[in-house]
Amino acid sequence: VLRGRWGFSGLVVSDCGAVEAVASPHRYRSSNVEAAAATLKAGTDLSCENYSYLHEALRRGLVTPGHVEGAARRALSTRARLGMLLPRAQQPYANIPMSAVGSSHHLAKAIEAVERGAVLLKNIGAGEGGAPLLPLNRHLGQRIVVAGPMAHTTEYMLGNYYGTPSGGVMTPFAAIKALVDGRDGSLVTHHPGGRVAGWNAGGVDETISYCSKADVCILCMGTSSIDAHSANDPQGRFSMWSPQIEGEMLDRSSLLLPGVQEDVIKGVARYTNTSIVLLLIHGGPLDVSWAQHSARVGAIVTAHYPGQGAGGIANLLFGEASFAGRLPVTWPFNNYTDQIRMGDMNMADWPGRGYRHIAVPVLYPFGHGLSYSTFQYSHLRAVPAATDASESQTSPVTGDRKVHVHVEVHNAGTRASDEVVLLYVVPHRCGKHPGRPAHTLPRKVLKHFKRVHMKANGRQVMRFTITSADLQLHGIQDASAQCEWSVQVSNLSCALPFGRVVGGSTAFCLSLQLTVSWISRSLWLGVMLPAH
């Protein structure tokens, strides 16, 4: 498929251990020699680990010299394109100085990545009509406790598959302390707040006591993707205090915070009057529905694994930067692990996998993310390219039909902020196609997104182009013409003038305008009106 139907002539490299895995554990071939021969003939050019088995494969006639030469040609041509065959002084990647590694520029990029990628999941005020908890004011002289297993352990910031960081790793506590401590009388202190996993009841009571004396308690909770053996129990045993919770070859049967972390959150919420920010450091989705529904937890933030960019967390919490990140995955409730079968990879079967097919309630949908500002969307319309005399209705490269989608975005808030505009396409009725039953159609598919920085009260028209190639579905030939399609942007929905929805030059939309700021910006409401 890759080399033939798609015409790919570039380099294919295996994952580490993947060639050997063809023999064991997958048992597709009986030996590493046969596995190497099979993968080479299937199109693999380089093995991440070991392709020396090809010597024996060639001797036994399992591959031909032509197979080997083809792979070598693609590997060498790739090196040539990278400039690796030039004299060393002319090689673009051979003269990068060591001073570039861990440089201040790169560390600033790590912080920027967190500022752009962290997601504000919840932000409410105390009582009805109260101002949202975030951003915190660093000029109020507050007592701030940063607590929890993720507050001040550098290893937990890095996820896994990392080398020794150059330039150091900052934790959320260290970043918040550097930004706030001592400013206008502010005091930032740290408390470990228990382990990632295991039963440490003392951590619950101690954290409640520490937080009760503070104005704000930032609870840093999450999951670990490494074994942190520095955390022994009192008897000196490594007894599941800080184990690996998620990672390669490790599936989770529970989406809840491990150990007593949720008990810590509940305890601080129930037995103190302190404002609570829940900061999550983790990889996969978590069911934090108790915190989401509790009026005592004012804000929830996910920073994923921030790496060397924890300084971005502090900037976001205290308003030096504004949230605009969106969730890249759906966060189901914990019972989702009981509803699906681990071995069933059919995406469309109930309860559905991924945002395109999930058919059960979820805690946070794909694309969810709040802002410190207020954004409004309006005037969504879809215009066939043929209505513009300056361009063709079809792409000159692929021949695909084109439609331009325009939507106006208004920053109705009082502060400048980025906004990420997500554009989905939705198939509705595709007739009778045995290869794709109606119940297997995706609920929506993300096709385009753009990030834009907008001043307070600024307006901007965002423009996207949808082609017939964007509207293809497996099992339906020419789905762009066979199905009815609509486009969704935030709270607006509009018919696309493709296929069975035709009749005019523009698809006009009658949509409910919904202010999107403290609520999820991924919600949408609206009705479709075909063009006339």
C-alpha positions as CSV (number, residue, x, y, z in Angstrom):
1,V,0.0,0.0,0.0
2,L,2.7,2.5,1.1
3,R,5.1,2.1,-1.8
4,G,2.6,0.9,-4.5
5,R,-0.8,2.6,-4.1
6,W,0.5,5.7,-2.3
7,G,3.7,6.0,-4.3
8,F,5.9,6.7,-1.2
9,S,9.6,6.6,-2.2
10,G,11.1,7.8,1.1
11,L,12.8,6.0,4.0
12,V,10.9,3.5,6.3
13,V,12.5,2.8,9.7
14,S,11.2,0.2,12.2
15,D,10.4,0.8,15.8
16,C,13.1,-0.4,18.2
17,G,12.7,-4.2,18.5
18,A,9.9,-4.4,16.0
19,V,11.8,-6.6,13.5
20,E,12.5,-9.2,16.2
21,A,8.9,-8.9,17.4
22,V,7.7,-10.3,14.1
23,A,9.2,-13.6,15.3
24,S,8.6,-13.2,19.0
25,P,6.1,-12.5,20.4
26,H,4.0,-12.1,17.3
27,R,5.1,-15.4,15.8
28,Y,4.5,-14.2,12.2
29,R,7.8,-15.8,11.3
30,S,9.8,-18.5,13.1
31,S,13.2,-16.7,13.5
32,N,14.8,-13.3,13.4
33,V,16.3,-14.1,10.1
34,E,12.9,-14.8,8.5
35,A,11.5,-11.8,10.3
36,A,14.2,-9.5,8.8
37,A,13.5,-10.9,5.4
38,A,9.8,-10.4,5.7
39,T,10.1,-6.8,6.9
40,L,12.6,-5.9,4.2
41,K,10.4,-7.2,1.4
42,A,7.4,-5.5,3.0
43,G,9.2,-2.1,2.6
44,T,11.3,-1.6,5.8
45,D,14.7,0.0,5.0
46,L,16.3,0.4,8.4
47,S,15.9,-1.5,11.7
48,C,16.1,0.7,14.8
49,E,18.2,-2.0,16.4
50,N,19.6,-4.8,14.3
51,Y,19.3,-5.8,10.6
52,S,22.4,-8.0,10.6
53,Y,20.1,-11.0,10.2
54,L,19.9,-10.0,6.5
55,H,23.4,-11.5,5.9
56,E,21.9,-14.9,6.6
57,A,18.7,-14.1,4.9
58,L,20.6,-13.2,1.7
59,R,22.7,-16.4,1.9
60,R,19.6,-18.5,2.2
61,G,17.9,-16.8,-0.6
62,L,15.1,-15.3,1.5
63,V,15.8,-11.9,0.0
64,T,17.5,-10.9,-3.2
65,P,20.4,-8.4,-3.7
66,G,17.8,-6.1,-5.3
67,H,15.8,-5.9,-2.1
68,V,19.0,-5.0,-0.1
69,E,20.1,-2.5,-2.7
70,G,16.8,-0.8,-2.8
71,A,16.8,-0.2,0.9
72,A,20.4,0.9,0.9
73,R,19.7,3.4,-1.9
74,R,16.8,4.9,0.0
75,A,18.9,5.1,3.2
76,L,21.8,6.7,1.5
77,S,19.7,9.2,-0.5
78,T,18.1,10.3,2.7
79,R,21.5,10.9,4.3
80,A,22.5,12.9,1.2
81,R,19.3,15.0,1.4
82,L,20.3,15.8,5.0
83,G,23.7,16.9,3.9
84,M,25.4,14.1,5.8
85,L,27.7,13.1,2.8
86,L,29.1,16.6,2.4
87,P,32.5,17.6,3.9
88,R,32.0,17.9,7.7
89,A,32.4,21.7,7.6
90,Q,29.4,21.9,5.3
91,Q,27.1,19.5,7.1
92,P,24.2,21.5,8.5
93,Y,23.7,19.3,11.5
94,A,27.3,18.4,12.3
95,N,28.3,21.9,13.5
96,I,25.7,22.7,16.2
97,P,27.7,23.7,19.2
98,M,27.2,22.0,22.6
99,S,26.2,25.4,24.0
100,A,22.9,25.1,22.1
101,V,21.9,22.1,24.2
102,G,19.9,23.3,27.2
103,S,20.4,26.9,26.2
104,S,18.3,29.7,27.6
105,H,16.5,29.9,24.2
106,H,15.5,26.2,24.4
107,L,14.4,26.4,28.0
108,A,12.2,29.4,27.1
109,K,10.7,27.3,24.3
110,A,9.9,24.6,26.9
111,I,8.1,27.1,29.0
112,E,6.3,28.4,26.0
113,A,5.2,24.9,25.1
114,V,3.5,24.5,28.5
115,E,1.9,27.9,28.3
116,R,0.4,27.0,24.9
117,G,-0.4,23.4,25.7
118,A,-1.7,23.3,29.3
119,V,-5.5,23.2,29.5
120,L,-7.8,25.0,31.9
121,L,-10.5,22.4,32.7
122,K,-12.5,24.3,35.3
123,N,-12.5,27.8,36.7
124,I,-15.3,29.0,39.0
125,G,-15.8,31.6,41.7
126,A,-16.7,31.3,45.4
127,G,-20.5,31.5,45.6
128,E,-22.9,32.7,43.0
129,G,-21.6,35.5,40.9
130,G,-18.1,35.4,42.3
131,A,-15.1,36.0,40.1
132,P,-13.4,32.9,38.8
133,L,-10.5,31.7,41.1
134,L,-7.9,32.0,38.3
135,P,-5.8,33.8,37.5
136,L,-4.4,34.3,41.0
137,N,-3.2,37.7,42.0
138,R,0.5,37.6,43.0
139,H,0.3,41.1,44.6
140,L,-2.1,40.3,47.4
141,G,0.4,39.0,49.9
142,Q,-1.2,35.6,50.1
143,R,-0.1,32.5,51.9
144,I,0.2,29.8,49.2
145,V,0.8,26.1,49.9
146,V,1.9,24.0,47.0
147,A,1.3,20.4,48.0
148,G,1.0,16.9,46.6
149,P,3.3,14.2,45.1
150,M,3.8,16.2,41.9
151,A,4.6,19.5,43.6
152,H,8.4,19.2,43.9
153,T,9.7,15.9,42.4
154,T,11.7,16.7,39.2
155,E,11.5,13.1,37.8
156,Y,7.7,13.3,37.6
157,M,7.9,16.3,35.3
158,L,9.6,14.4,32.6
159,G,7.3,11.5,31.6
160,N,9.5,8.8,30.2
161,Y,11.9,8.2,27.3
162,Y,14.2,11.1,28.2
163,G,17.9,11.6,28.7
164,T,19.5,13.6,31.4
165,P,18.1,17.1,31.0
166,S,20.6,19.8,30.3
167,G,19.8,23.1,32.0
168,G,17.9,21.7,34.9
169,V,14.3,20.8,35.6
170,M,12.0,23.1,37.6
171,T,9.0,21.8,39.5
172,P,5.6,23.6,40.0
173,F,6.6,24.5,43.6
174,A,10.0,26.0,42.5
175,A,8.4,27.9,39.6
176,I,5.6,29.4,41.8
177,K,8.0,30.3,44.5
178,A,10.4,32.0,42.1
179,L,7.5,34.0,40.6
180,V,5.6,34.9,43.8
181,D,7.4,34.3,47.0
182,G,8.3,37.5,48.9
183,R,6.3,39.7,46.5
184,D,4.1,42.1,48.5
185,G,4.4,39.8,51.5
186,S,3.4,36.6,49.7
187,L,4.6,33.4,51.3
188,V,4.9,30.2,49.2
189,T,5.6,26.9,51.1
190,H,5.7,23.2,50.1
191,H,4.2,20.1,51.6
192,P,4.8,16.6,50.0
193,G,1.1,15.6,50.4
194,G,1.5,11.9,50.3
195,R,2.7,9.5,47.6
196,V,1.6,9.0,44.0
197,A,0.3,5.5,45.0
198,G,0.1,3.4,48.1
199,W,-1.6,4.0,51.4
200,N,-0.2,6.8,53.4
201,A,-3.0,8.1,55.6
202,G,-0.7,10.5,57.4
203,G,-0.3,12.4,54.1
204,V,-4.0,13.2,54.1
205,D,-4.1,14.6,57.6
206,E,-0.9,16.6,57.3
207,T,-1.9,18.1,54.0
208,I,-5.3,19.2,55.5
209,S,-3.4,20.8,58.3
210,Y,-0.9,22.7,56.1
211,C,-3.7,23.9,53.7
212,S,-5.9,25.1,56.5
213,K,-3.4,27.8,57.3
214,A,-3.1,29.0,53.8
215,D,-5.2,31.4,51.6
216,V,-4.7,29.2,48.5
217,C,-3.7,25.5,48.3
218,I,-2.4,24.3,44.9
219,L,-2.8,20.5,45.0
220,C,-0.4,18.9,42.5
221,M,-1.7,15.4,41.8
222,G,-1.3,12.9,38.9
223,T,0.3,9.7,37.7
224,S,3.9,8.6,37.2
225,S,5.4,7.0,34.2
226,I,8.6,6.1,35.9
227,D,9.6,4.1,39.1
228,A,10.7,6.7,41.6
229,H,12.7,4.5,44.1
230,S,13.7,7.4,46.3
231,A,10.5,7.2,48.2
232,N,10.9,4.3,50.7
233,D,8.3,3.5,53.3
234,P,9.3,3.9,57.0
235,Q,10.7,0.4,57.1
236,G,12.9,1.0,54.1
237,R,11.0,-1.3,51.7
238,F,10.1,-0.4,48.1
239,S,6.4,-1.4,48.6
240,M,4.5,0.3,45.9
241,W,5.0,3.8,47.2
242,S,5.8,5.5,43.9
243,P,5.4,2.9,41.1
244,Q,5.0,3.4,37.4
245,I,1.3,4.0,36.8
246,E,1.2,4.5,33.1
247,G,3.6,4.0,30.1
248,E,4.6,1.7,27.4
249,M,3.3,-1.9,27.9
250,L,1.3,-0.7,30.9
251,D,-2.5,-0.3,30.6
252,R,-4.7,1.1,33.4
253,S,-7.8,-0.6,34.6
254,S,-8.8,2.6,36.5
255,L,-8.9,6.2,35.5
256,L,-9.1,7.5,39.0
257,L,-6.2,9.2,40.7
258,P,-4.1,6.4,42.3
259,G,-3.5,5.9,46.0
260,V,-4.9,8.4,48.4
261,Q,-4.7,11.5,46.2
262,E,-8.4,11.9,45.9
263,D,-8.8,11.5,49.6
264,V,-6.3,14.4,50.0
265,I,-8.5,16.6,47.7
266,K,-11.7,15.7,49.5
267,G,-10.1,16.3,52.9
268,V,-8.8,19.7,52.0
269,A,-12.2,20.6,50.4
270,R,-14.2,19.4,53.4
271,Y,-12.1,20.5,56.4
272,T,-10.7,23.8,55.3
273,N,-11.9,27.1,53.9
274,T,-8.9,27.5,51.7
275,S,-9.3,28.2,48.0
276,I,-8.2,25.1,46.0
277,V,-6.5,24.8,42.7
278,L,-6.1,21.2,41.4
279,L,-3.0,20.9,39.1
280,L,-2.7,17.6,37.3
281,I,0.7,16.2,36.1
282,H,0.0,13.1,34.0
283,G,-0.2,11.5,30.6
284,G,-3.5,9.7,30.0
285,P,-7.0,10.9,30.9
286,L,-8.1,11.0,34.5
287,D,-11.6,10.8,36.1
288,V,-11.5,13.8,38.5
289,S,-15.3,14.2,38.4
290,W,-15.5,14.7,42.2
291,A,-13.3,17.7,41.9
292,Q,-15.1,18.9,38.8
293,H,-18.5,18.8,40.6
294,S,-17.3,20.1,43.9
295,A,-18.0,23.8,44.5
296,R,-15.0,23.9,46.8
297,V,-12.5,23.1,44.1
298,G,-12.3,26.4,42.2
299,A,-10.0,25.5,39.3
300,I,-8.6,22.4,37.6
301,V,-5.6,22.6,35.3
302,T,-3.8,19.8,33.4
303,A,-0.2,20.5,32.4
304,H,0.4,16.9,31.1
305,Y,4.1,16.1,31.7
306,P,5.7,19.6,31.5
307,G,9.3,18.5,31.1
308,Q,11.5,21.5,31.6
309,G,8.7,24.0,31.2
310,A,7.1,24.1,34.6
311,G,7.8,27.8,34.7
312,G,4.8,28.0,32.2
313,I,2.5,26.6,34.9
314,A,3.3,29.5,37.3
315,N,2.9,32.0,34.5
316,L,-0.6,30.6,33.7
317,L,-1.8,30.3,37.2
318,F,-0.9,34.0,38.0
319,G,-2.0,35.5,34.7
320,E,1.3,36.2,33.1
321,A,0.1,34.1,30.3
322,S,-3.5,33.1,29.2
323,F,-4.9,29.6,28.7
324,A,-5.8,28.6,25.2
325,G,-4.9,24.9,25.1
326,R,-7.4,22.2,24.2
327,L,-7.6,18.5,25.2
328,P,-6.1,16.3,22.6
329,V,-8.0,13.3,23.9
330,T,-11.5,12.5,25.4
331,W,-11.6,12.1,29.2
332,P,-14.2,9.4,30.0
333,F,-15.6,8.5,33.4
334,N,-14.0,5.7,35.2
335,N,-16.7,3.2,34.3
336,Y,-15.6,3.5,30.7
337,T,-12.9,0.8,31.4
338,D,-15.7,-1.6,32.3
339,Q,-17.8,-0.7,29.2
340,I,-15.1,-1.5,26.6
341,R,-13.3,-4.7,25.8
342,M,-9.5,-4.2,25.7
343,G,-9.1,-6.6,22.8
344,D,-11.8,-5.1,20.6
345,M,-10.3,-2.5,18.3
346,N,-13.5,-1.7,16.5
347,M,-13.7,2.0,17.0
348,A,-17.5,2.3,16.2
349,D,-18.8,-0.5,18.5
350,W,-20.6,0.8,21.6
351,P,-19.5,2.6,23.7
352,G,-17.2,3.9,20.9
353,R,-13.5,4.7,20.9
354,G,-12.2,8.3,20.5
355,Y,-14.1,11.5,20.1
356,R,-15.3,10.4,16.6
357,H,-17.3,7.5,17.9
358,I,-17.8,7.7,21.7
359,A,-21.5,7.4,22.5
360,V,-21.5,7.6,26.3
361,P,-21.3,10.7,28.6
362,V,-17.8,11.9,29.3
363,L,-16.2,14.1,31.9
364,Y,-14.4,16.4,29.3
365,P,-14.8,16.0,25.6
366,F,-12.0,16.2,23.1
367,G,-11.1,19.8,22.4
368,H,-12.3,21.1,25.8
369,G,-10.4,24.0,27.2
370,L,-11.3,27.2,28.9
371,S,-9.9,30.7,28.7
372,Y,-9.3,33.8,30.9
373,S,-11.1,35.8,28.2
374,T,-14.5,35.4,26.5
375,F,-14.8,34.4,22.9
376,Q,-17.9,34.6,20.7
377,Y,-18.3,33.0,17.2
378,S,-20.7,34.3,14.5
379,H,-21.4,34.5,10.8
380,L,-20.3,31.0,9.9
381,R,-20.7,30.4,6.1
382,A,-19.5,28.0,3.5
383,V,-18.8,29.4,0.1
384,P,-17.9,27.2,-2.9
385,A,-14.7,28.3,-4.6
386,A,-16.5,28.6,-7.9
387,T,-18.3,31.7,-6.6
388,D,-14.9,33.5,-6.6
389,A,-14.0,34.4,-10.2
390,S,-10.3,34.6,-9.3
391,E,-9.9,30.9,-8.6
392,S,-11.0,27.5,-9.8
393,Q,-13.6,25.4,-8.0
394,T,-11.1,22.5,-7.9
395,S,-7.5,22.1,-6.8
396,P,-5.1,22.4,-9.7
397,V,-2.9,19.7,-8.0
398,T,-5.5,17.0,-7.0
399,G,-8.6,18.0,-8.8
400,D,-10.5,18.1,-5.5
401,R,-13.6,20.3,-5.2
402,K,-13.1,23.2,-2.8
403,V,-15.3,25.1,-0.4
404,H,-14.2,28.1,1.7
405,V,-15.5,28.3,5.3
406,H,-15.5,31.6,7.1
407,V,-16.3,32.4,10.7
408,E,-15.9,35.6,12.7
409,V,-14.3,35.3,16.1
410,H,-14.8,38.1,18.7
411,N,-12.7,38.5,21.8
412,A,-15.4,39.9,24.0
413,G,-13.3,39.8,27.1
414,T,-11.1,42.5,28.8
415,R,-7.8,40.8,28.2
416,A,-5.7,39.8,25.1
417,S,-5.6,36.0,24.6
418,D,-4.9,33.3,22.1
419,E,-7.8,31.3,20.8
420,V,-7.7,27.9,19.1
421,V,-10.4,27.6,16.5
422,L,-11.4,24.0,15.7
423,L,-13.3,23.0,12.5
424,Y,-15.1,19.7,12.3
425,V,-16.9,18.0,9.5
426,V,-20.0,15.8,10.2
427,P,-21.5,13.2,7.8
428,H,-25.2,12.8,8.2
429,R,-27.0,10.5,5.6
430,C,-24.9,8.4,3.2
431,G,-27.6,6.2,1.7
432,K,-27.2,2.5,1.9
433,H,-23.6,1.4,1.8
434,P,-22.9,-2.2,2.9
435,G,-19.3,-1.2,3.4
436,R,-20.2,1.4,5.9
437,P,-23.4,1.0,7.9
438,A,-25.0,4.2,9.2
439,H,-24.2,3.4,12.9
440,T,-20.5,3.3,12.1
441,L,-20.3,6.8,10.7
442,P,-18.2,9.2,12.8
443,R,-20.0,11.7,14.9
444,K,-17.6,14.4,13.8
445,V,-14.1,14.6,12.5
446,L,-11.6,17.4,13.2
447,K,-10.2,18.7,9.9
448,H,-8.6,22.0,10.6
449,F,-7.5,24.2,13.5
450,K,-5.9,27.6,13.8
451,R,-4.4,29.4,16.7
452,V,-4.9,33.2,16.7
453,H,-3.9,35.9,19.2
454,M,-6.6,38.5,19.7
455,K,-6.6,41.8,21.6
456,A,-9.4,42.6,24.0
457,N,-12.6,43.4,22.0
458,G,-10.8,42.4,18.8
459,R,-12.5,40.7,15.9
460,Q,-11.1,38.5,13.2
461,V,-12.5,36.4,10.3
462,M,-11.0,32.9,10.3
463,R,-10.8,31.3,6.9
464,F,-10.5,27.6,6.1
465,T,-10.7,25.5,2.9
466,I,-12.5,22.2,2.8
467,T,-11.9,19.9,-0.2
468,S,-13.7,16.8,-1.3
469,A,-10.6,14.9,-0.1
470,D,-11.5,16.0,3.5
471,L,-14.8,14.3,3.2
472,Q,-13.8,10.7,2.4
473,L,-14.9,7.7,4.5
474,H,-13.6,4.2,4.5
475,G,-16.1,1.9,2.8
476,I,-18.0,4.6,0.9
477,Q,-16.7,5.5,-2.6
478,D,-16.7,9.2,-3.1
479,A,-18.3,10.0,0.3
480,S,-18.1,13.7,-0.4
481,A,-20.8,13.3,-3.0
482,Q,-22.7,10.4,-1.5
483,C,-23.3,11.9,2.0
484,E,-24.8,15.0,3.5
485,W,-22.2,17.0,5.3
486,S,-22.2,19.9,7.7
487,V,-19.3,21.9,9.2
488,Q,-19.1,22.8,12.9
489,V,-17.0,25.6,14.5
490,S,-17.5,26.1,18.2
491,N,-21.2,26.7,18.8
492,L,-22.1,27.0,15.1
493,S,-23.2,24.4,12.5
494,C,-23.7,24.9,8.8
495,A,-24.5,22.7,5.8
496,L,-21.6,22.2,3.4
497,P,-22.5,22.5,-0.4
498,F,-21.0,19.2,-1.3
499,G,-22.7,16.0,-2.5
500,R,-26.4,15.7,-1.6
501,V,-26.6,19.2,0.0
502,V,-26.7,21.4,-3.0
503,G,-28.8,24.1,-4.6
504,G,-26.9,27.4,-4.3
505,S,-23.7,29.2,-4.0
506,T,-23.7,29.6,-0.2
507,A,-24.8,27.5,2.8
508,F,-26.4,30.0,5.2
509,C,-26.4,29.1,8.9
510,L,-28.9,30.0,11.5
511,S,-27.1,29.4,14.8
512,L,-27.5,30.2,18.4
513,Q,-24.6,32.4,19.5
514,L,-23.2,31.1,22.7
515,T,-20.6,32.9,24.8
516,V,-17.7,30.7,25.4
517,S,-15.3,31.4,28.2
518,W,-15.8,29.7,31.6
519,I,-17.7,26.9,29.9
520,S,-16.4,24.4,27.5
521,R,-15.5,25.9,24.1
522,S,-16.1,22.6,22.4
523,L,-19.9,22.7,22.9
524,W,-22.0,23.6,19.8
525,L,-25.6,24.3,19.1
526,G,-27.3,25.2,15.9
527,V,-29.5,24.2,13.0
528,M,-28.6,23.5,9.4
529,L,-30.3,25.3,6.5
530,P,-29.4,24.0,3.1
531,A,-28.5,26.6,0.5
532,H,-31.2,28.1,-1.6
